């Protein structure tokens, strides 16, 4: 059994929404060695009619977005698995490419080999890739935080034109803070994020818990509020573009752009299984 090699003409490597859609649209088997699921703050374009849109509150105004990218990704994973286009599911822990063969190591230390004529790569988390010609460090920094003493619990999106603290997703007292960066190795101090978030939150009406009334002119009963406090929790850094690699005839590196996502969504055709999952 150890010497069995599974042969494929074309394969997709990666687990991003781009990779799953590419495999679905082109009916190509998909393999991966790590999860790249969308975030809860990711939404599909509103032009994609197969998922109902969602109305959010952004900067105090109604804001319509497409359906949840994460929920769509989960449904696509189920469909690909049932259709036999995701043979190894999430059982792989590492992968190594050697010319036209990939060796996958599973959680129980089993080695599975596949041979291919061409591979479309959406993910670099595989050993044995060609030489890097140009290093790309572009990515997104996700900071997760919470208000210790917020006065009002609400769902709200604060969006700016800046890359640094570009979006703040607030759900009750929990925050997801998004900052774009050209260099994921660049250190962004917590205190800079904290001060900027508190400044923006205060601008949009967030306050600390009520703390009685002011003593002067008590008859006016002017509410007093504690100082808003933000506690930083953990940070996650996601690389959004792959490096530029030396050409290899049987490998195509596919950058996950918005244009590509729109093209793939426009090519999406619902199957009976899709209709069952979404009914």
N, C-alpha and C positions, 0 to 999 in steps of 0.2 A: 504493500500500500504506500510506503514511503516514496517509492520511485514513480508513482503516478504523476503525470504532468497534464493539467487541464489546458486545452488549446482554445484560444479565442482569436477571432480576426481583429476586432477592435475592443478596447476596454477604456473605461473612465476611472481615474483615480482621484478621490476626494469626497468630502461629505458635506460641502457647502450647498446652499440652495441652488447655486449656479450648476454645480456638479450633478445634483439629483435631477434637475430639470433637463440638463443636457442628455443624461442617460435616458430619461423618460421620453423626450421628444424624438431622439434618434434610436431608441430601443437598443441601447448598448449596455452590457453588464458593467456594474459599478463596484469598485473595491475602495477601501479606505483603511487607515490605521489609527485615526483619531477623529473625534467628533468636531464638526464645525457648524453646530446648529445656530440659527439666528437668535438674537437676543429678544427678550420680551418687548423691547422698545423698537423693534424693526417691524415695518409695515410694507405691504405690497403697494405697487402703484394703483391709483384709483381706476385706471383704465382696464385693469384685469377684472372682467365682469363675473368670473366664476366664483369669486369670494366676495361676500357682501362688505361694503365699506363700513368704516367706524368713524364716529364723530367724537373728537377730542376737544379740550379747551386749551388753546395755545395763546399765550399772552393776552388772556381775557377775551379772546374771540373764538367762536366755533371753528374747528379745523377738521376737514374731512380727509381721511386717509383710507388706503385700501385695507383689506383684512390682515390679520396677524401673520407675519412671515413664519413665525415659529409653528403655528398650528398647520399652516400649509406644508411646511417642511416635514412635520410629523406624518401627515396624510400621505405625502409623496414617499416617505420611507416605507410605510405599510404597503403601498401599491407596488413599489419596486420589489419588495421582499416576496409578496404573494405571486408576482409575475415572474419570479426567478431571476430578476435582474440585479439582485443584491445577494449573491451566493453566500458570502461569509458573514453577513449581518454585522453585529458589533462585537464579534468574538476575537478580533485581531488586535495585537498589542504592538507589532512592529512589522515593517516591510523593507525589503531590499531588492533593488533592481540590478540585473546583470545582463546587459545587452537586450535580449528579447524575452527575458524570463524574470518573473517576480517571485520572491520567496516571502510568504506571510507566516509569521509566528503567532499562534493563537494563545489564549489565556491558559490553556492546559499544556503549553509547550509543544504542541503539534505543529509541524511545518507543512505548509500547503504551497505547491508550486503551480504557477500559471504561465503559459507561453502565449505571446500575442504578436500580431503583426504591427499594430499601431496603438499607442496609448495617448489619451488626452488627459493632461494633468491639471488639476485645479488646486493642488495641495503639494507642498514641498516636504511634507513629513514622511519622507521615504529616503532610505540610504542609496548611494550609488548613482546619484544624478550627475549629469555632465558638469564641466567646470563653470563656475559663476563668472560671467563677463562683466556684469554691473550689479552692485549691491543695492537693493531697494529696502529702505527702512520705514516706509510710510505705514501708518497704522492709526488705531483709535485706542485711547486710554479710557477705561470705564472705572470710575470711582464710585463705590457704594457707601452711602452714609445715611444718617438719620437725624432728625430733629429730636432733641431731648425734651423740649418743652413747648412745642408748637401749639398755638391757641386754637387753630382751625384745621380740621382734617379734610382734605379734598384732593382730587386728582387734577393735576395741572402740569402743563408743559411750558417751560420757559425756553425760548429759543433766541439766539443772538446771531449776529453776522460774523462773530469772531470764531477762530478755530479753537482757541483756548476757552474752555467752558462754553462749547457751542450749544449744548442742550442740557437742560436739567429736567428730568422726569420725576415728578413728585406724586407719590401715592400714599396719602395719609402722612405719616412721619418718616417714610422711607424714600430715599433719593437715589437715582442713578444719574451720575454726572458724566457727560460725554465730552471729551476733548480730542480733536484731531491733531495729529502730529506728523511731521515729515521724518522724524527720527525717533523710533520707539525706544532707543537706548538713552534718549535724553531724559534726565531726571526732572520731574515736575513736583516741587515740594508740596506737601499736604496743606501747609498754611496758605499758599497762594490760591489753591483750589477753594479752601474754606472761606477765605476773605471774599473772594469773588462771588461765591454762591450766596453767602449771607447778604452781600450788597444787592444782588439781583432779587433774592427772595424778599428782602425788605422793600425794594422798589415795587414789587408786585403784591404788596399788602400782607405778607406773612409777619406774624408777631409771636412773641412768647406768650405763655399763659397769663391770664388775668391776675393782677396783684392788687386788688382793691381799687380805690379811687384816690385822686389827688386831693391833698388837704386844703389847698386854696380853692375858694369858691365851691365848697362841698355841695352847695345846692344844685350845681350843674351836673354833679355826678359824672365827672370826666374819668373814664376808665384808665387805669394804669396797667401796663404790661411788663412782664419780666423781659430781660434781654434775650433775644432769640439765640439759641445755642445749637451748634452743629457738631455731631460726632462722626469723624471719619472712620470707616470700617476697613474693608479690603479693596484692593485694586486689581484690575485685570487688563492686560495689554494684548490687543489683537492686531496682528499684522494683516493689512488689507490688500497688499500686492506682493506678488512673487518676485524673486530676483530674476535678472535676465541671464539665461544660460547659453552656453555654446550650443550651436545647432546639432541635433541628432535626428537622423532621417525618420526614425520610428517613434519619435516623441513630439507632441505638440503641447506647449505650455499655454494655458488659457487664462488670461487675467480676468478676474471677476468684476467687470465694470457694470455700471447701471445700464448702459446701452445693450450689453449682452443679455442682461436679465430681462429687459423689455422685449428684446427679439425672441427670447425663449418663451416668455409668457404669451406673446402673440402667436407662437407656433403650438401652444398647448391645446390639445384636444381631449376633452373629458371622456373617459371610458365608463363602462357599466360599473366597474368597481368604484371609480371616483364618485359616481352618482349615488351609489349605496352608502359610501362613507359620509357624504355631505347631505343626505336626505334627512 
